[in-house]
Every structure is written in C-alpha cells, then in structure tokens.
Amino acid sequence: MRYLFSDRFGGVSKAPFASLNLALHVEDDFRDVEKNREILAEKIETNRLIFMEQIHKDHIEIVTDATAQELLGTDAMISDIKGIGLCVMVADCIPILFYDSIKKVIAVAHAGRQGVALNIANKVIESMIHNFASKVENIEIFMGPGIKSCCYEVKKDAIECFENYSHVHKDKIYLDIEKKCIDDMLKIGIVQENISSSSICTCCDQRYFSYRRDGKTGRFCGVITL
Ligand SMILES: [Zn+2]
C-alpha cells in the first residue's frame, strides 16, 4: 500500500490554481489539470487514478476493474483492486484514507461538515466490513490536512450535529469537524492507535489550497493505492 497527500506545489496550473490543482470543476484549464493528474499518478506510482464528482453527500462506490475514471455524485469509494489509485479532492474538507492490511482493502472519503454530519467515515468502515469482511480493529485511518477549529467559523444554523464540537470566540462560532469524525469512528471500534491525523490547518497554511481562505482556488488530493 502506498498513500500520499499532495500540496499545491509541483504542477503546471497558473494562478489562482497554481500549481498542482487536481480538480476539473474549478474552471482551471483542463489540459493543465490532466497534466497535474499525470504528475500525481507518477508520484504514487500507478497509471490509473479514479476521481469522484463530490457533492457533500454519503454515496459510496465499490471500485472494480470496470469503473470509469470519474464517479458522479460520489463522496467515498472502496476497492481491493491492485494498481488503482483512489483519489479524494479537497480544499478545507478532510481527505480520509482507509486501509485494511489483512484483507488488502483501501478506501477514501470526502469529509466536510456535511459528510461528517452524515457519518460518512463510519459508513465507509461499515461497508468495508460488510462487503470485504474487514475487521474493524484492522482498519487504519489516515486523515490529511483540513480546516481546523482555529478557522472554521460557521453561522448558528450550521451547528446542528456539532453541539459538543464547537466553541465561541469573540461572538463567533467555530467547529471542530475532525474531532467529531474521530470520536464517531472510535465509537464503532476503530482503534485510537490506528488513526493518524494531520496537524495542518489548510486555511492557516499557504502550502495548501483553501476554499475558505481563497475562494476561487484549486484542490489537492489524498490518494491511496495497493
Ligand atoms: Zn486555521
């Protein structure tokens, strides 16, 4: 198994997508995005990457040899096929990678506020257990850079499901979606030692695309392959 989280460097896109933008839907030049995707494929050493058209919902696809290069209306995918790189694109949402080293199964999930509220990570874990006979204690979790509670200010109506994961600072409400996501996974039996999470806040750290900070910008990726 190999995995990586890209940053905004090493690609060919021009501002405001400079330079390793991996998303086709942000009005970047599609030829630049295709080149960037080739660069990512080289980095992870696979010639087949699968992307999702992510819509902040909880639809999960099982990826097979017959799967198209882009899955529509999908926010998570699971596979046991060797040589396929599963990609999740983000710019503040949390890219989550999953790995069962016993059953040799990988997965990715796109977890923003709505995905975490829909419990998308747990749904992926349950699907790995149901469809691939994974055991929960064998599943490792890698959470990449995302927006943290230092920067994730929301309106009052966005606090639903996050009552215990919010704080108020100078009359503004901030959410900690990562903490809720981790707590939810621990509740269904994921082992604490099997969770690694990035300390990087995308909105604070200029090395990463941040929709909250920059608006029109690119997307970086979490990618995992067997
Ligand atoms: Zn921050």
Residues whose N, C-alpha, C, O or C-beta is under 5 A from the ligand:
A	BS01	ZN	K148 C150 C151 C201 C203 C204
